Amino acid sequence: MSEGYRTFDHTGDLGLEVWAGTPERLFAIAATALLAQVVEVADGTPEVRADLDLDADDAADLLVHWLNTVLLEAELRRAVWTEARVHRFSPRGLSATLAGPRFDPTRQTLLREVKAVSHHGLELSLEPPDCRCRVVIDL
């Protein structure tokens, strides 16, 4: 199974579609793809790391909670996540590590401000080997 992401236009916002072979890879790629919409990084050498444990009511809520936490932790730690690894996954929780360089406007290009990821228009399939999601990013 190939993996990757693409963006799509959404009225006043931006859509993100991600695909991978496993739920762990799907969530990891979604995290780095989201930050790639915020900051363009030439050198992604990790300087900052964050270990996260999240819980949610269901898989869709977990995806939204995960992506919003990825945004929040990047802001709080002044980092750009270029690497993500999900160590433990269930439809109601995950443990993961994020890593990337410190945000530095002299080394990176700020592309846009992202407010949040919403439940609006959310699509999620966690059936390997064809895991997919579509989310709307509030700009």
N, C-alpha and C positions, 0 to 999 in steps of 0.2 A: 504494500500500500504506500503510495506517495503521501507526503505530508506538506502542508504549506498554508498559505492564507492569501486572501485578496480583499480589497476594499470595494464597496459599492456605494453609489449615491443614495442618500435617503433625505427626504425633505428637511432641509435646514440642519441636518446632522450627517453623520458618516456611519456606514455599515461596515461590519467586519465579518467575513466568513472564514472559518478555519476548518481544516480537515487533517486527520491523523489516524494511525492504526490502532491506538489504544486511548482510553480516557486520560491516562497520565500524560501522554504526549500532547493530546488535544489541549488540555489545560495549560501545559507548559508553553506550547506554541502561541496560544491565545494571549498569554501574559506578555511575551516578548513582542508579538505583533501589535498589541495595544500600545506599548511604549514606542514602537517604531513609528506610530502615527503622531507622537508627541515631539520626539527629538530624533534628529538624524545624527548618527554616531559614526565617526571615521575609525576610531580605535575603541573597541569594546572590552579592553582588558579590565577584568574585575578589580575594583578597589573597595567596593562596599558589598556587604552580604547581609541578607535578612532570612532568618528561619521563621516560618509561619505554620501555625496549626489553626485550621478553620473548621467550623461546624455550621450546618445549615439544615433546613427542613426537608429539602429534596435536591436533586441534582441541578435543576434550573436555578434555584436560589443559591446553591453553592457556586455555580459559575459566575453569577452576577456579584456575589459577595467576594469571591476570589479576585475578579478583575477590578472591582472598586478598591479592594485592599491593596492590590498591586499599585494602583495609582496613588493611594494615600501614602504607602510606605516609600514610594519614589519621592514624593513631595517632602515628607518628613525627614528622610535621610539624604535629600539632595542628590539622588542617584538616578541613573538611567539603567533599567534592567535589560541586559543583553543576553542573560542566561537565566533559565528557570528549569528546575528539576522537581518533579512531584515524586516524593518517596513513598507516600501512602495515599491511596485513594479509595473512597467508597462514595456512593451517591449522596451521602450525608456528611462527608468530611474529608479533609486532606491534610497532609503535612508536606511542606515544600521548602525549597531554598531558592532565593532570588540572588543574583549577583550582577554586577556591572560597574561601570566607571562612575565617578562623581560627576554631577552635572556641572559643566563649566562652559559658559557661552563663548569662551575663546577657543574651545576645542570641538564644540558641537553646535548644531543649528536647531534652534527651537522652531518647530513646524506649526504647531497650533496648541491652544489650550483645550484640554479635555476636562469637562466637568464631572462626568460619571458615565457608567454603563447602566442601561435601564433594562427592565423586564419587557418593555415595549418591543414587539416583533421578535422576541427571542425564539429561536428554534434550536433544539438540542437532540442529538442522537448519540448514544454511548455504546453502540453495538459494534465491537471489533469484527472485522478489520476496517470498518467504514464509519469511524466516529466523526461527527460534524457538528458545527454550531454556527449560528448567525446571530449577531448581537447588533444593537444600535448604540452608537457612542454619542452622548450628548455633548455638543460643542458649545 
